[in-house]
Every structure is written in structure tokens, then in C-alpha cells.
């Protein structure tokens, strides 16, 4: 059974121990906070928000400003009547990624930049073309971009300009997902009809073939948002392209067996928190809901 969190949400949510943070409001361009138990009304905590917020300790990072493209941070306990913010970057596209003391973000023509997450240092270019937010795994950055715009490659995050990138795949249409030794990604000629592949995330990718997990997935939802697969225990969650409604589905992450439909519509990358899945649903993909994990997927 679905629990409705909000009827007007524009992107995937973020969580802390008590609250859900999301892009909401009538035009779905404000930063809102709601208790997970839904015991109090939702609160608007900033009038501008351009995408999924990112939480780090006592701070929340998000795209603010009149054009919803200025990377800022504020104390997440402040409400909309008390809005001191720190500008981290004047221009940012997409969701930032925090790793240790650094924050990574895409700038202007999709250049990947990083700086200290408190905004105290100058920005450093990590890569000159990065289509999606980076996926960070240990000492490595996994990026999608390169000459063709769809290369999936790996860089050492400590020396991004001094080491040759490892090309993992030549065609990747959304952010990849890493699970232990493997990386999962979507590839194909069309965002609406793609194949989910699994292969080794390291040099072994050159000596082994990628394995097909499912041949009817979608890299983009009905509201033109790129969808990243999610691994939960032994299962992979993804958006199916068999039905044009963009159903949220799951199957064994080994690719075995048939798929199980969890929701008839899915308009964002599914998120997991406290044994619940959160995603955007409805025919307009703007209703934020949560569902309990199926018993077979419980941790």
C-alpha cells in the first residue's frame, strides 16, 4: 500500500533520522521538509530549490537562487523565516555529491568541479565533460561523458588529471550503480528502451563480458528524468519500459527470474530509507509516495 507524502513534488527526496526533504510547493520549486511519521504539516524551509537536496550533518545543500541553479548550503533546522545561506558555487547543474571534505558539482557546460564543502577554497576542475553527477566508490570517481558523451569511465579522485581513465563501458545512458565488485548501468540506442548490464567495475571489465540483467528497462521516466537503478540486498530496482507508464519493477540482481511490479508509475530514481521505498508516481509523476519493502527484500 502506498502512503502519500506530498501531492506536488519535483524530484527524489533526501532523508535524515526524522525528516524527509524534497523539492515541493505549487510549482515544485521550493525546499520542503516533512516528518517521516506525517504527524505534522509539511514546512517550507526555503523558497527556491531546483533539484534533490543533499544532507551532510547539520547542513543541507541544494540549488537555490532565482534561477534555481546556485549551489548553496544552510542549516537544515532553519525555517523559511530565517534564511542565512552560504553560496558554494554561483552556477550548478544537477545534484551535488559530497565526499569527505569535498563537494562535487557540474558547472556550465557540464564540467565537473570540486571544492571544500564549506565553500572556503577555489573550485578545481576534475573533468571537462561529465553528463551526470559522479558516483564515488572508495578512491575512484565513476563518470559518464567523454568524447562521445556516453562513455562510462573511472578516475582516481586523488589525482584525476595525472592518471589515465579506465573505460568501463562505451555507452551509458544514466548514472551507474555500484554494488561490491560490480557496476550496473543502462545502455542502448534509446532512453526508453535500454538494457541493464552488470560487469566488473575495475580492470576485469576488459577481460569479461557485460551480463544482461534485463532487456526492457528505461533510462528516462515519463517526465524526462534520468533513472538510476537501485540495489537492495539481492535485488535490483529499475523502471521497466515494457509498459509506457514507466513501472517501478524489481528482479534478482543476477538477472534470474521474472520481474515484480512495485508501482505503476515511477518518475524518479527510487530511494530507500528505513525499510521503505520512496518515489514519484501518478500519471503526472509529481506525487511523492512511500511503500514498504517486499518481505523478501527486508534487511
Buried (B, 14 or more C-beta within 10 A) or exposed (E): EBEEBBEBBBBBBBBBEEBBBBBBBEEBBBBBBBEBEBEEEBEBBBEBBBBBBBBEEEBBBBBBBEEBBBBBBBBBEBEEEEBEBBEBBEBBBBBBBBBEEBBBBBBEEBBBBBBBBEBEEEBEEBBEBBBBBBBBBEEBBBBBBBEEEBBBBBBBBEEBEEEEBBEBBEBBBBBBBBBEEBBBBBBBEEBBBBBBBBBBBBEEBEEEEBEEBBEBBBBBBBBEBBBBBBBBEEBBBBBBBBBEBBBBBBBBBEBEEEBBEBBEBBBBBBBBBEEBBBBBBBEEBBBBBBBBBEEEBEE
